Amino acid sequence: MVNLGDIAKATGFSKATVSRVLSGDPSFTAKESTRHRVIQVANELGYALRTSRSSIPLT
């Protein structure tokens, strides 16, 4: 099972950044390229996001 640490390692971003991007944290400001990369890698690795806790789609 893929976790935030796996995505962080693959992207080079911190686990905190990955978590905030994937959760759709509205108070977190990140470049669009950062958001795109995190979501892209999450999809590639097969990360299963808990949809009840997220406000962004991984598509």
Sequence and secondary structure as in RCSB ss.txt:
>XXXX:A:sequence
MVNLGDIAKATGFSKATVSRVLSGDPSFTAKESTRHRVIQVANELGYALRTSRSSIPLT
>XXXX:A:secstr
   HHHHHHHHT  HHHHHHHHHT TT    HHHHHHHHHHHHHHT    GGG SS   
